[in-house]
Amino acid sequence: MDIKKAKLQIIQSVKAYTAKDGFGGYLIPQNKQRPLFLMGPPGIGKTEIVSQAAAELGIGLVTYSMTHHTRQSAIGLPIIKHKVYDGVECDVSEYTMSEIIAAVYDMTEKTGIKNGILFLDEVNCVSETLTPVMLQFLQYKVFGGHKLPEGWVVVTAGNPPEYNNSVREFDIVTWDRLKRIDVEPNFEIWKEFALVNDVHSAVVTYLEIKPHNFYKIETTVNGKSFVTARGWDDLSHTLRVYEQCGMDADKELISQYLQNENIASDFAAYYELYKKYKSDYKISDILSGDFDENIKERAKKAKFDERYSLLGLLLEAAGNDAKNILREENIHTEAFDAVKDIGDRDGDTKAIVDKEIAKVEEKYNKLKAANSLTAENELYFKMLSLLLNDYAKAADKMGVYGIQKAFEANIKKFKENVNTVKAHFKNMFDFCEDVFGEGSRELLILVTELAADPFTAKYIANFGCEEYHKHDKALMFYERKNEILEEINKLGL
């Protein structure tokens, strides 16, 4: 299955394993909670979806790679305990708490979060001496006599033996204690991740044109040659930083992430063109409606690959606009909920706002310590804290009235930002309609991609976009026309 379905399997399993009956007991007892095993080639996003699942559920996440563990580090060190049984004194062997189990208890103590995921990577690469210990843990969730706290779900992962020389084949006894999920690379599903996580548009548009280069592992005379989803994602982050710092991301750099010479060379050539298009077309001018007519003429004469890159640049800008507006809307809503009835509360106004700030910071610190905070959520919390601090300063000067004036000013600015983005979307559609023509494939691509991006789709649903709906109707008619023609062809008429 693809990584999207695998993530859903993780989320549903966590919900099922942490579900309780009316007396507070778990509906599925811990020894019957089969750990999930994500089996798939390297770099397709197995670790990423576990992290995403924990973040979406708001639970803790503790991660360990089992290749780094010996029997002693996994189960703990032996110690001698003096005990008395039926009046007879004796020394018995026990174990210190496993580092792995201790990490779970540490997180629970720090965060107060009672539920979480213990993610054990490379479990099919454990040493021969650790294998029996792992088998016991998979069923009874015990390392060296110390049990995993209830409410924590075990998720494991590993690569097939053809990708990792250290893999040990599991026997039936082991497989019969696991929920095996075979995960395969899928560009269309990864693209959904890319849109949400701000993957560089040069990467996305290139892979749209050449999806067969998304994931490839080959054996050559010089060894393994490979390109993975992880490589594209990591390269994306590097490209953004290099651009921000004014440094040149050349083929040598790209080859460090895309370890297939042909694909690295091909993308390096495309990226050079992409940078040229970005410089030449001046996307911000197109969105503001104040562009040179020569840009329009060039786009009309451009070949499809150049046009597609231009669409990618426009969509990236629209996506960033939409994401910023939606984030700002949510921040203002949450800040308003925190201070809306502040005049009715007892105590100093600033002190009350300070308490709300402390709540936000406590929640942020809790999620960060639990490893269940996404980059977007981290930015959200920081911006919310800054806004509440502005309200605290206003309250310190003018009390409740100061907060009211600050809120009104912020909402006015927000509405101006919304109108700016609305103008950007209108100008984008006007430009594309003028350049590519009504009903063109470029406009159909634009509408389709706006609907596929969760941020632009939600922005349009919340704030509207007449131009989108106009062309969306044309797209629906176009698709229905193709369906009718296909049905006629099947009938042989």
Phi, psi and omega per residue, in radians:
M1 nan 2.920 3.119
D2 -1.464 2.982 -3.043
I3 -1.193 -0.459 3.119
K4 -1.162 -0.789 3.103
K5 -1.187 -0.620 3.116
A6 -1.120 -0.697 3.107
K7 -1.106 -0.710 3.102
L8 -1.078 -0.665 3.090
Q9 -1.072 -0.717 3.119
I10 -1.112 -0.866 -3.112
I11 -1.044 -0.794 -3.131
Q12 -1.156 -0.650 3.125
S13 -1.152 -0.735 3.108
V14 -1.071 -0.770 3.127
K15 -1.093 -0.717 -3.135
A16 -1.199 -0.740 -3.088
Y17 -1.263 -0.388 3.139
T18 -1.786 0.040 3.108
A19 -1.256 2.453 -3.084
K20 -2.138 2.759 3.066
D21 -1.514 -3.063 -3.083
G22 -1.150 -0.261 -3.136
F23 -1.788 0.109 3.110
G24 1.544 0.073 3.100
G25 -1.532 2.654 -3.137
Y26 -1.291 2.341 -3.138
L27 -1.121 -0.597 3.036
I28 -1.984 1.915 -3.113
P29 -1.050 2.713 -2.997
Q30 -1.019 -0.660 -3.109
N31 -1.264 -0.197 3.085
K32 -1.779 0.007 3.141
Q33 -1.501 1.643 -3.121
R34 -1.154 2.219 3.039
P35 -1.078 2.574 3.045
L36 -1.459 2.485 3.070
F37 -2.161 1.969 3.115
L38 -1.563 1.894 3.134
M39 -1.806 2.147 3.131
G40 -3.059 2.849 -3.132
P41 -1.100 2.816 -3.069
P42 -1.183 2.587 2.974
G43 1.315 0.317 -3.125
I44 -1.668 -0.115 3.064
G45 1.961 0.366 -3.119
K46 -1.103 -0.837 3.131
T47 -1.132 -0.683 -3.104
E48 -1.079 -0.750 -3.085
I49 -1.241 -0.485 3.059
V50 -1.156 -0.758 3.105
S51 -1.096 -0.749 3.118
Q52 -1.100 -0.729 -3.137
A53 -1.074 -0.777 3.126
A54 -1.089 -0.734 -3.133
A55 -1.132 -0.755 -3.128
E56 -1.161 -0.581 3.134
L57 -1.470 -0.261 -3.113
G58 1.207 0.621 -3.111
I59 -2.036 3.044 -3.126
G60 -1.348 2.829 3.095
L61 -2.508 2.114 3.036
V62 -2.084 2.222 -3.043
T63 -2.101 2.364 3.061
Y64 -2.435 2.483 2.966
S65 -1.687 2.116 -3.037
M66 -1.292 -0.214 3.113
T67 -1.166 -0.342 -3.094
H68 -1.590 0.001 -3.016
H69 -1.903 2.444 2.976
T70 -1.738 3.097 3.114
R71 -1.068 -0.700 -3.092
Q72 -1.177 -0.755 -3.100
S73 -1.235 -0.472 -3.124
A74 -1.354 -0.796 -3.039
I75 -1.709 -0.200 -3.098
G76 1.781 2.996 -3.117
L77 -1.635 2.494 -3.140
P78 -1.239 2.460 3.049
I79 -2.351 2.713 -3.138
I80 -1.735 2.249 3.107
K81 -2.034 2.367 3.095
H82 -1.606 2.139 -3.094
K83 -2.336 2.880 3.113
V84 -2.188 2.146 3.104
Y85 -2.107 2.074 -3.129
D86 0.911 0.703 3.093
G87 1.437 -0.012 -3.126
V88 -1.811 2.184 3.114
E89 -1.442 2.454 3.109
C90 -2.730 2.785 3.052
D91 -1.775 2.320 -3.134
V92 -2.198 2.697 3.113
S93 -1.572 2.319 2.988
E94 -2.314 -3.108 -3.111
Y95 -2.238 2.539 2.955
T96 -1.151 2.817 -3.097
M97 -1.160 2.364 3.085
S98 -0.971 2.473 3.072
E99 -0.986 -0.659 -3.104
I100 -1.177 -0.862 -3.140
I101 -1.140 -0.688 3.136
A102 -1.069 -0.643 3.141
A103 -1.095 -0.624 3.109
V104 -1.171 -0.811 3.120
Y105 -1.102 -0.676 3.116
D106 -1.046 -0.781 -3.137
M107 -1.130 -0.722 3.122
T108 -1.072 -0.703 3.131
E109 -1.157 -0.712 -3.087
K110 -1.252 -0.687 -2.966
T111 -1.830 -0.407 -3.037
G112 1.368 0.014 3.131
I113 -1.370 2.144 -3.038
K114 -1.587 -0.368 -3.117
N115 -1.951 2.614 3.125
G116 -3.029 -3.128 3.100
I117 -2.039 2.233 2.954
L118 -1.722 1.919 -3.072
F119 -1.789 2.040 3.132
L120 -1.923 1.921 -3.100
D121 -1.587 2.724 3.085
E122 0.976 0.705 -3.101
V123 -1.221 -0.355 3.107
N124 -1.561 0.296 3.059
C125 -2.076 0.240 -3.095
V126 -1.227 2.728 -3.134
S127 -1.191 2.837 -3.117
E128 -1.072 -0.621 -3.129
T129 -1.264 -0.394 -3.122
L130 -1.558 -0.290 -3.065
T131 -0.973 -0.866 3.139
P132 -1.081 -0.621 3.120
V133 -1.141 -0.734 3.116
M134 -1.117 -0.675 -3.138
L135 -1.068 -0.753 3.109
Q136 -1.141 -0.700 -3.112
F137 -1.152 -0.701 -3.092
L138 -1.014 -0.593 -3.133
Q139 -1.634 -0.810 -3.001
Y140 -1.780 -0.085 3.101
K141 1.020 0.715 -3.105
V142 -2.201 2.283 2.970
F143 -2.069 2.026 3.059
G144 1.027 0.578 3.130
G145 1.549 -0.099 3.141
H146 -1.873 2.206 -2.981
K147 -1.661 2.529 3.006
L148 -1.120 2.321 -3.135
P149 -1.016 2.502 3.058
E150 -1.099 2.567 -3.078
G151 1.685 -0.143 3.080
W152 -1.825 2.274 -3.055
V153 -1.862 2.386 -3.122
V154 -1.622 2.165 3.014
V155 -2.121 2.313 -3.127
T156 -2.152 2.947 -3.141
A157 -2.701 2.799 3.093
G158 -2.990 2.919 3.120
N159 -1.787 2.638 3.002
P160 -1.082 2.707 -3.052
P161 -1.050 -0.449 -3.118
E162 -1.215 -0.241 -3.135
Y163 -1.834 -0.196 -3.029
N164 -2.543 2.030 -3.102
N165 -1.204 -0.266 -3.103
S166 -1.552 -0.060 -3.064
V167 -1.167 2.384 3.023
R168 -1.906 2.205 -3.133
E169 -1.112 2.262 3.070
F170 -1.308 2.530 3.022
D171 -1.571 3.064 -3.088
I172 -1.076 -0.634 -3.134
V173 -1.023 -0.703 3.141
T174 -1.286 -0.829 -3.129
W175 -1.047 -0.524 -3.101
D176 -1.303 -0.014 3.073
R177 -1.945 0.107 -3.058
L178 -2.169 2.699 2.933
K179 -1.743 1.767 -3.059
R180 -1.433 2.291 3.095
I181 -2.207 1.933 3.104
D182 -1.480 2.109 -3.059
V183 -1.934 2.365 -3.111
E184 -2.199 2.644 3.117
P185 -1.200 2.478 -3.137
N186 -2.615 1.961 -3.045
F187 -1.120 -0.743 -3.082
E188 -1.063 -0.666 3.106
I189 -1.258 -0.718 3.120
W190 -1.111 -0.553 3.135
K191 -1.078 -0.627 3.079
E192 -1.058 -0.753 3.065
F193 -1.079 -0.734 -3.090
A194 -1.074 -0.721 -3.127
L195 -1.170 -0.689 -3.126
V196 -1.254 -0.616 -3.006
N197 -1.786 0.336 2.976
D198 1.043 0.694 3.048
V199 -1.153 2.445 -3.054
H200 -0.908 2.334 -3.075
S201 -1.145 -0.417 3.070
A202 -1.117 -0.668 3.105
V203 -1.176 -0.815 -3.080
V204 -1.130 -0.835 -3.093
T205 -1.174 -0.657 3.100
Y206 -1.066 -0.799 -3.108
L207 -1.260 -0.449 3.017
E208 -1.117 -0.695 3.141
I209 -1.304 -0.664 -3.085
K210 -2.256 1.193 -3.085
P211 -1.088 -0.395 3.140
H212 -1.180 -0.242 3.105
N213 -1.637 0.110 -3.110
F214 -1.164 -0.815 -3.091
Y215 -2.489 2.142 -3.100
K216 -2.680 2.234 3.055
I217 -2.223 2.143 -3.096
E218 -2.325 2.702 3.034
T219 -1.842 2.127 -3.119
T220 -2.064 3.092 3.117
V221 -1.136 -0.366 3.138
N222 -1.713 0.179 -3.139
G223 1.926 -2.782 -3.105
K224 -1.318 2.386 3.042
S225 -2.109 2.246 -3.027
F226 -2.668 2.674 2.984
V227 -2.397 2.262 -3.090
T228 -2.222 2.928 3.068
A229 -1.063 -0.672 3.112
R230 -1.074 -0.695 3.134
G231 -1.087 -0.752 3.122
W232 -1.129 -0.745 -3.135
D233 -1.118 -0.815 3.134
D234 -1.129 -0.684 3.098
L235 -1.087 -0.694 3.138
S236 -0.995 -0.831 3.131
H237 -1.068 -0.714 -3.119
T238 -1.159 -0.729 3.126
L239 -1.033 -0.739 -3.128
R240 -1.101 -0.757 -3.129
V241 -1.175 -0.732 3.119
Y242 -1.074 -0.735 3.122
E243 -1.110 -0.737 -3.127
Q244 -1.126 -0.617 -3.109
C245 -1.566 -0.013 3.131
G246 1.259 0.450 3.139
M247 -1.766 2.702 -3.080
D248 -1.601 2.101 3.063
A249 -1.573 1.678 -3.061
D250 -1.644 -3.077 -3.100
K251 -1.071 -0.628 -3.134
E252 -1.071 -0.727 3.105
L253 -1.174 -0.821 -3.112
I254 -1.043 -0.643 -3.137
S255 -1.144 -0.361 3.109
Q256 -1.276 -0.330 3.126
Y257 -1.876 -0.676 3.111
L258 -1.819 1.640 -2.993
Q259 -1.581 0.888 2.988
N260 -2.372 2.022 -2.966
E261 -1.015 -0.759 -3.096
N262 -1.159 -0.788 -3.121
I263 -1.200 -0.706 3.114
A264 -1.071 -0.745 3.123
S265 -1.142 -0.727 -3.116
D266 -1.135 -0.789 -3.136
F267 -1.196 -0.662 3.122
A268 -1.030 -0.727 3.108
A269 -1.143 -0.747 3.125
Y270 -1.109 -0.726 -3.092
Y271 -1.121 -0.627 3.075
E272 -1.089 -0.757 3.086
L273 -1.115 -0.737 -3.133
Y274 -1.009 -0.810 3.137
K275 -1.096 -0.648 3.113
K276 -1.145 -0.773 3.108
Y277 -1.050 -0.749 -3.112
K278 -1.090 -0.674 3.124
S279 -1.271 -0.743 -3.039
D280 -1.271 -0.724 -2.996
Y281 -1.440 -0.326 3.077
K282 0.860 1.248 -3.043
I283 -0.973 -0.699 -3.127
S284 -1.074 -0.583 3.100
D285 -1.211 -0.688 3.106
I286 -1.094 -0.767 -3.104
L287 -1.202 -0.575 3.114
S288 -1.385 -0.205 -3.128
G289 1.420 0.161 -3.085
D290 -2.056 1.191 -3.072
F291 -2.046 2.785 3.109
D292 -1.267 2.386 -3.140
E293 -1.063 -0.410 3.113
N294 -1.111 -0.539 3.102
I295 -1.106 -0.741 3.128
K296 -1.128 -0.732 -3.128
E297 -1.164 -0.665 3.121
R298 -1.138 -0.753 -3.130
A299 -1.091 -0.640 3.128
K300 -1.117 -0.626 -3.088
K301 -1.552 -0.164 -3.028
A302 -1.194 2.655 3.019
K303 -1.312 2.940 -3.009
F304 -1.106 -0.665 -3.113
D305 -1.110 -0.635 3.080
E306 -1.211 -0.710 3.096
R307 -1.084 -0.684 -3.122
Y308 -1.155 -0.680 3.079
S309 -1.128 -0.691 3.093
L310 -1.086 -0.756 3.088
L311 -1.054 -0.697 3.117
G312 -1.069 -0.719 3.115
L313 -1.150 -0.719 3.107
L314 -1.147 -0.750 -3.135
L315 -1.155 -0.650 3.102
E316 -1.090 -0.777 3.134
A317 -1.132 -0.728 3.118
A318 -1.128 -0.690 3.120
G319 -1.115 -0.722 3.102
N320 -1.138 -0.715 3.080
D321 -1.027 -0.843 -3.096
A322 -1.113 -0.765 -3.134
K323 -1.070 -0.745 -3.122
N324 -1.137 -0.726 -3.139
I325 -1.158 -0.779 -3.131
L326 -1.120 -0.722 3.099
R327 -1.092 -0.790 -3.123
E328 -1.093 -0.701 3.119
E329 -1.076 -0.796 -3.132
N330 -1.148 -0.673 3.140
I331 -1.145 -0.778 3.118
H332 -1.115 -0.665 3.125
T333 -1.115 -0.819 -3.128
E334 -1.180 -0.684 3.115
A335 -1.132 -0.685 3.110
F336 -1.113 -0.754 3.118
D337 -1.058 -0.539 -3.106
A338 -1.311 -0.475 -3.026
V339 -2.139 0.037 -2.986
K340 -1.080 -0.620 -3.110
D341 -1.919 0.491 -3.024
I342 -1.132 -0.478 3.126
G343 -1.195 -0.366 -3.125
D344 -1.607 -0.070 -3.094
R345 -1.614 2.611 3.108
D346 -1.406 2.526 3.058
G347 1.952 3.033 3.128
D348 -1.162 2.323 -3.056
T349 -1.039 -0.812 -3.133
K350 -1.117 -0.691 3.140
A351 -1.089 -0.629 3.119
I352 -1.155 -0.765 3.116
V353 -1.120 -0.693 3.111
D354 -1.031 -0.647 3.106
K355 -1.137 -0.675 3.100
E356 -1.144 -0.679 3.088
I357 -1.094 -0.737 3.132
A358 -1.087 -0.631 3.100
K359 -1.110 -0.765 3.132
V360 -1.103 -0.786 -3.117
E361 -1.164 -0.628 3.108
E362 -1.138 -0.745 3.117
K363 -1.127 -0.731 3.117
Y364 -1.058 -0.870 -3.114
N365 -1.099 -0.622 3.137
K366 -1.148 -0.826 -3.138
L367 -1.187 -0.642 3.133
K368 -1.154 -0.746 3.119
A369 -1.160 -0.482 -3.139
A370 -1.483 0.004 -3.121
N371 1.051 0.511 -3.130
S372 -2.141 0.705 -3.138
L373 -2.097 2.062 3.107
T374 -1.381 2.882 3.117
A375 -1.071 -0.685 3.124
E376 -1.146 -0.745 3.118
N377 -1.131 -0.635 3.125
E378 -1.101 -0.770 3.098
L379 -1.102 -0.710 3.138
Y380 -1.027 -0.849 -3.118
F381 -1.100 -0.703 -3.133
K382 -1.133 -0.736 3.142
M383 -1.209 -0.671 3.100
L384 -1.105 -0.736 3.125
S385 -1.096 -0.716 3.109
L386 -1.098 -0.740 -3.134
L387 -1.119 -0.776 3.125
L388 -1.140 -0.595 3.076
N389 -1.134 -0.619 3.051
D390 -1.099 -0.709 3.100
Y391 -1.148 -0.626 3.119
A392 -1.126 -0.716 3.115
K393 -1.136 -0.719 3.122
A394 -1.129 -0.679 3.121
A395 -1.164 -0.616 -3.131
D396 -1.153 -0.529 -3.112
K397 -1.555 -0.763 -2.984
M398 -2.313 0.225 3.089
G399 1.149 -2.530 -3.109
V400 -1.059 -0.668 3.135
Y401 -1.071 -0.662 3.123
G402 -1.114 -0.705 3.101
I403 -1.130 -0.734 -3.134
Q404 -1.069 -0.772 -3.135
K405 -1.160 -0.710 3.135
A406 -1.135 -0.703 3.138
F407 -1.125 -0.780 3.136
E408 -1.062 -0.705 3.131
A409 -1.157 -0.709 3.125
N410 -1.135 -0.736 3.141
I411 -1.174 -0.657 3.081
K412 -1.061 -0.774 3.125
K413 -1.131 -0.680 3.127
F414 -1.091 -0.756 3.135
K415 -1.106 -0.655 3.081
E416 -1.105 -0.706 3.111
N417 -1.119 -0.710 3.105
V418 -1.073 -0.779 3.141
N419 -1.123 -0.613 3.099
T420 -1.125 -0.773 3.140
V421 -1.167 -0.691 3.074
K422 -1.012 -0.737 3.108
A423 -1.135 -0.670 3.105
H424 -1.053 -0.808 -3.136
F425 -1.113 -0.753 3.125
K426 -1.083 -0.809 -3.134
N427 -1.118 -0.624 3.098
M428 -1.098 -0.813 3.132
F429 -1.167 -0.733 3.139
D430 -1.060 -0.757 3.130
F431 -1.071 -0.855 -3.088
C432 -1.164 -0.653 3.128
E433 -1.169 -0.708 -3.124
D434 -1.196 -0.703 -3.071
V435 -1.388 -0.857 -2.994
F436 -1.679 -0.371 3.097
G437 1.656 2.594 3.112
E438 -1.029 2.320 3.100
G439 1.333 0.151 -3.133
S440 -1.234 2.794 3.125
R441 -1.144 -0.519 3.116
E442 -1.129 -0.726 3.100
L443 -1.182 -0.638 3.094
L444 -1.127 -0.696 3.089
I445 -1.109 -0.767 -3.134
L446 -1.016 -0.848 -3.139
V447 -1.106 -0.776 -3.122
T448 -1.078 -0.771 -3.107
E449 -1.237 -0.585 3.067
L450 -1.128 -0.632 3.112
A451 -1.278 -0.531 -3.102
A452 -1.354 -0.520 3.139
D453 -1.327 2.102 -3.084
P454 -1.086 -0.493 -3.120
F455 -1.353 -0.813 3.120
T456 -1.189 -0.626 3.123
A457 -1.106 -0.768 3.141
K458 -1.228 -0.660 3.095
Y459 -1.033 -0.823 -3.122
I460 -1.104 -0.675 3.124
A461 -1.149 -0.646 -3.078
N462 -1.437 -0.672 -2.984
F463 -2.045 -0.153 3.094
G464 1.370 2.767 3.058
C465 -2.875 1.755 -3.062
E466 -1.020 -0.709 -3.089
E467 -1.125 -0.687 3.109
Y468 -1.080 -0.869 -3.084
H469 -1.126 -0.592 3.093
K470 -1.070 -0.830 -3.107
H471 -1.390 -0.419 3.079
D472 -1.137 -0.694 3.088
K473 -1.098 -0.706 3.106
A474 -1.108 -0.685 3.116
L475 -1.118 -0.757 3.134
M476 -1.085 -0.713 3.104
F477 -1.129 -0.728 -3.138
Y478 -1.072 -0.792 -3.136
E479 -1.153 -0.711 3.135
R480 -1.151 -0.655 3.102
K481 -1.068 -0.763 3.125
N482 -1.135 -0.633 3.105
E483 -1.117 -0.741 -3.141
I484 -1.119 -0.779 3.126
L485 -1.091 -0.661 3.118
E486 -1.135 -0.708 3.110
E487 -1.139 -0.676 3.120
I488 -1.129 -0.731 3.125
N489 -1.087 -0.654 3.137
K490 -1.157 -0.581 3.133
L491 -1.372 -0.215 3.129
G492 1.277 0.468 -3.125
L493 -1.498 nan nan
